[in-house]
Amino acid sequence: MSSLASTFPFKTEPFKHQLEEFEAHRDDEHWGLFWEMGVAKTKVLIDSASHLWLTGKIDGMLVLAPEGVNSQWVDDEIPTHMPMQVQDRLDTLVWFTSKAGNKGFQAEWRRFLGRDRAAGLSVLTMTYDSLMTEVGAHSAKDFLTGRRVLLVLDESTRIKTPGTKVTKRVLAMSKYAPYRRIANGTPVSDSPFHAYTQIRFLDPDAWRHLGIQDASAFRTYFGVFERRFNAGQSRHYDHLVAYKNLPDLAAVVQSHGSRLLKRDVFPNLPPKLYSKHYFELTPAQRKAYREVKDEYRTWLGTGELVTADLAIVRQTRLQQITSGYIPADDEDQLTCLVEPKDNPRLHLLDEVLDEVGDGCKVIIWGKYNIDVDLIAQRLAARGWETVTWDGRTSQADRATAKERFTRGSARAFVGKPSSSAARGLNLQVADTVIYYNNSFVLDDRQQSEDRAHRPGIHHPVKYIDLIGKGTVDVHIVSSLRKKREVAAAVTGDQLDAWL
């Protein structure tokens, strides 16, 4: 250990890659950790914050994170990794928008906000969604303007879209933070365009040497667009056909953050093993599937404007049919097209579960709430103790579910990749992960995969995808692979076998 690092009072001994990162970038005003899930980046952020406080450079830290992950910072990560010299003078608060009108919470907030800056480090954690409320946004600004703050964006892809309210508010807040960090598996998980605002959060001038002043110029510099004409609406529109100048994008990203993969730092980590299992649609599903495809072809034939969003809607409806549901815009409106007892996707799930060894624990990811419910019912019929986790699960029930699966007798964990279950949770007791169906979002897939595949495991993790033969399911998997290839071109990753 170097002389610099030896003077820092680590509470938990760092891995070599954590120590190297800490030594190289702990004093940087802005830096990104583009580390694959499971490489243990949170400790580096906590150690860096502790160092900045011990050297008198900050007296506050604000962590923005997805729901559930923000609480883990205070409940698990900080107590585990923050040096005792800092913890002894630490004050933490987890912001709850639902409690913002509660007099007791308001009093606690006033006490926290008014704490003497010389008393010690103050750490506030909030969700990105809390910034969508006026009280949450104003409270975050009050904290930032009253202290010298390290602002951390955990899972920073939440600000990947320039025009959204949450992105605008985070970028506006960033100017009050003298130190800024972002942490994410990759800033370009679904599109190179997603890197613009994340890097801009770190460094507002990052793109200017390329002549890029705004998001529109960014898209023009890195995208190849084809001018098309919509006859139905008598107007032209730009259609993305390819990306360009990706080496320039890679250079900017790599100069603003470090990139690490699990295989780089844990070479003995057991592998991920992938397989696909296929099923045939029922006659009712095939009929409904053809009708939606024919409708889509009609739109294309008439020259009506078919935007990327509309294309995803159509593909989503096709996927709903392959899952056995009558298509609907709102997932809460989904009803069964085929009865569960006749659903071929559920039958295939039964066959896969029959192959799971006795006592092995299984994670099953489904895209919709109704998936979670039907899968849980199927598992109950098998006599499997099961926990579920989606947007309907309360905070108290989530804690119980995690405990029952990781330490208790529950054999199966059923959740949605888009939920907070796919982020931050350590579910490494599972050796089999089943994708009942897939999300179009690469970040959801990668995050959910790595709940089970983490440092410390001693067994390979099997990943099984259930796919409707000759359907949109195949296209979704292909789309995820292509997105990963583009992301690798930006981050410099060497691709390995996947899906």
Phi, psi and omega in degrees: 000137183291166180295326178295310182292328184293340179274350180272131186277068179307135174276318174243137183296128181282151167291165182303315182292328177291318180296317180297319179294316180300312181295324186281330192228007184297334181261359182296142177288326177214140181196150178245143174250096179266067186255136176304145178305135180097358179271359172070061180274338184298321179301319180298319179295319180292317177296321179295318178298319180296317178298315181297325177287316181298332179264010173076019183267336176222160169227009178210154173223131175245121179250122172257128185209163174298159180302136182094314178292325180298323178289327180298329177303313184279322185280326188239304192291311182296312177300329182284319192248339185284130181304147183298328179300332179271317181299327181296338180237035185257142172229128182236152175212130174263120183282130175239111179299326181295340180257003187300332180269357181281130184298322179296317179292321178299320179294319178296320179296317179297321178296314181297313183294326184271003181301139179301128181299333181279351184288334181152188181280133175249128182240121178247131174242137181221159172271158174298324181296331180295335178285348178285344177264150181294319182293322178293316180296317180293322181293319177299317180295320179300319179293316182294322183277347181263356183215169169268111196242140164269116181260120183247128172255105177272132188057064189290354176296351175296344176249029184287339184257117188301322189275356184283156181299318183294321179295314180299320182289321179295317179296322178294323180290330189299333182292344179271353184256114179292338178233136184221141176224146167237147180224126180193156179300323174194144179279357184231045187297320184247341181194141174302333180297340183286348181284337189304302186286330180293315178289325178296326175302317180290314187217104181301338182262008189301327187259353190293329180294345176264005182078018182263118182253339183207179184295326180295316178295326178298314180297321180293322182289323186253358181240148173254118185244146179247129180282122180238161182243130177261105184294322182297325181252003177052049178210157177267157175210159180264128180245124179290126179244339180191172174251156179218168177057029182297330174300324177295319178296316180299320182297319180292313181300314184288340177274354180245006179186167179255151181239126177223140174249157180300322182293337179287324187251342177232070186297340180265007179295129180303154188280168167267136181242123186250143173208157179238138175239134188248152175222161177262143176289154173284164177304320180295320178293317180299319180297311181296323181296315179298320182297317179291320178296319180295321177299318181295318179296323178299316179299316180297321182291329181276354179080013177295152182294120177246097181281167178299320180296319180293322178298319178295321177301314181295317179295324178296318179295322176296320179294322178300322178294317180296336178274353175102018185243157170283126186302143179207149178289325181256124183298335178290348179263000181293134174229165187285127171279323173237145180297146180309324182292342180250003185285115184294333178291320177293322177297319179294322176302317178302316181296319179295318181295330177297336183270351181286133183295154179301131177085348179289145179260145190230138169253133177236123179255129175234149187283330188243157176302320181295329174300311182303316182294313182293320179295317179298320178295320180295318180292323177298322179295334177276352182085016179273131172286129190226144171243148179238153183209112173208194184296345180272352185277126181289163179300318180296317180292330179294317179298319179294318181297316179300315181296317182295324182279315186280331184235347185254205188265359180294129182270335187231142174241120182243121183211182178250132180300335181277353182272172180294346177298332182278000184228122172090333183287141174259106181240040188288359175289343182276142175246358178225131178235123183247129173261100179300319168206170188246150169278155174285350189267117182299320181299321177299318181294312184293319178298315183291325177301320189272009170291329182261329185263094187221157176305138180110343179282155180236015182225147173298155176249125180269133177242121185238123178256131175265122191227131173287123185297128176068024183242184178300339177305319180294318180296321181298314179298318178297320179296319178297320179297317181296319178299320180294323179295319179294317179300320180296327179294331180275317184274348179081018181288147169270121184287143173237183181297135180203136180050000000 
